[in-house]
Amino acid sequence: MPIYGMFAAPTLGMLGQESAFSSISQNLTNMNTGGYKAQATTFKTFLGRTQGNSRDNGGLLTQTRNYIDQQGVINSSINKLDLAIDGRGFYVMNTRSDGTGDTFYTRDGQFEQISGPPGVDGNGNDFNEAYLADKNGNFLHGFIPAADGSINLNAAPVAIRVDQEFFDTAVQAQPAATQNASVALNIPSTTVPGAFHEANASVFDADGNLEAFSIKMTRSGNPQEFNLSIIPSNGTSTTSSTLTFDGTGKLPRGTTENVTIVSNTGLTTTFDLDLTNLSAIGEDFNFFGFDRDGRTKGFLSNFEFDASGRIRGNFSNGTTQTLYKLPIAIFANENGLDRKQGNLFEQSILSGIPQLQQVNDDSPNADAVVQFAAFRPFSQELSNTNVQFEFSNLMITQSAYNSSAMLFKTIDEMTQTVANLKS
């Protein structure tokens, strides 16, 4: 081996340890970065030309080992847009809201709401669409559930749009007429014939407006018998029937009255009124309450994540709707993903193609099939950097670098000695 060829091994050694230092510093610097996945530099022997049992110009080569498949630390958060994945899988992101841009994958679930393209609402007013995105401005993607709540994983995921205009036509945002109601009250059994008691109530019509009426109970001439009248606010009685209470002051279970109310505008509302909780006991009249279904027009008040990746919207009319369902992207070899700027990953030949799956929320009506991951609302996944391991590796790397540097210096002194032999 020529003497100058001996510089190869220590030179490769120092370069290799520099690569290891780079991985260590990257890991330690990002120890609190959301969704960051650590990496390490590994070494393999490099052999030069072989002549018999002699080898010329050896050294080492480096390669990067990823720890993308290892879980990071999960911390609680007060931000409703923070969501952590506990287990396998990645969020699906795209650089464009229409999904035609580049697709990336991330574990960083610290999302934010950003403005999208401008639009015009039904009243001709300008507005900006709003979407959920990551710190890089990439759009979070998921699925819109079917009417029965099912998810078609073969469909293309869409950007998570959360502006009010988008949900104006949602089923839960639309008004609905009352179909079922119930009343609870007690009429004094001592009420004299001809005397009556009243309670006020209201129901929703098809336009979401409240139609007020009174429930009037008039004592007849027969024992334990009362005449029921439903009197709308316009003063016209629409329903009248006779109710007979038993010896304990109760009505038969399942007693209902079909009620029809016509508003001043001519809109008809028909509903079933449950009378099971009426009683005729004692000397006091008590109105305990009136319950009804139906609703007025609603507006999206807020939304939140749940443990299965559903984004549930709460509307001003008291209803709740699943707006989206987030999938997780599963890869055969997560450590084979390509790292990209901004804590993103991209599929590669080594990673394989992604499979979009749902997460099971373990509820009786769970619509999911995968149980190897869960979403943690109000949580952040930080890095999976092992600080103790990194500092230990730092000392080993420093020692190896110093050894290679000392070897380089020794070889340099040897070459100086050889050069001085000519003088």
C-alpha positions, 0 to 999 in steps of 0.5 A: 500500500502506498503510504499516501493511500493510508490517509483513506481510512482515517479520512473516511472515519472522520467523514463518517463520524461527522455524519453521525454527529449530524444525525445526533444534533438533528435529533436533539435539536428536534426533541420537542418538534411535533411528530419528528422521527429520529434517525441514526447513522450506521457504519459498514466496512469498506474494503479496497483491492484484494491481493491474496490475503492483503487488502488495500485502502480500506475504511468505512461507509455510512448509511442512515437508519430511520426510526419513523415507525417508533411512537413519539411522546404524547402530551396533553394540549388545550388546543382543540385542533391538536390531535395525536396518533397513538400507534401506526399510521400517518395523516394524509396531506396535500399541497392543494385544497382540491387534492391535485397537488403533491401528497405528503404524510405526517405525524404532526397533528398540530393543525390550524385553520387557514383561509382558502379560495374566495367565494360568494355565498347564497346572498351574494356576499364575498367570503373565504373558504376555511380549511384545516392545514398543517404548519406548512400550509398543506391541507389535511384530507379525510372522507365525508361520511354517507347518510348512514355514516359509512365511509367509502375508503375507495373514494378520493379523500377531500380537504377538510373544509370548515367554513359555515357556508359549506355546511349551510345545506347540511341536514342538521343545519336545516329546520325540521318540524316537530313529529313527537312531543311529550308533556308531564303535568299533574291535575288536582283530583279535587278539580270541580266539574267545569273548572280547568287548568292550562299549560303553555307549550310550543312546537317547530313548524317545517320552517323552523318557527315556533308555534305556541299553543296551550294544553287545556284540561277541563273537568267533566261531570264524571269522576276522574274524567277530563276533557283535553283541548289543544288551543293554538295561539290563534285561538282555534281549538284543533284537538279535543278528546276525553281522558279517564284516569284510573284509581291511582290517578294515572293514564294507561301507558302509551296514551297519545294524542295526534295533534294538528296545528295550523299557523297563521300563515297556513302551515300545518304541523302534525305531531304525536303528543305522549300523555303517559306522564299526566296524572290526577292526584292531590290538590295542586296543579304542577306543570313539570315540563314539555319535550319535543323534537324538531329544530330551527335552522342551525349554523355551525358553532364549533367542531372537535375531533374524537378518538376514532378520527371523526370531526363532529360539528355542533350546530346552533340548533342543538344538533351534532353531525359527523362532518368528516372522518380522518383516515390513517395511511399505513405503509408496509415499510414506514422506515422506507419513507422519504423525508421532506422539508417541514417534517413531512414524508413521501412514499417511495419504492422502499415504503410501498404504496399507502393503504388508507384505513379507519380507526376503531373507536370501540363503540357498539356502533363502531364503523371501523375495522382497524384497532392498531391505532387511536386518535388522541384529541387535545394532544400533541405527539412530540418527537421520539428522540431518546435523549439519554441514548443520543448523549451516550452516542455523542460521547462514543462518536466524539471518541471515534472521531478523535481516534480517526483524527489522531490516526490521520495526524500519525500518518501525516507525521510518517509521510513527513519522515519519509519525505525527509529521507531525501534530504 
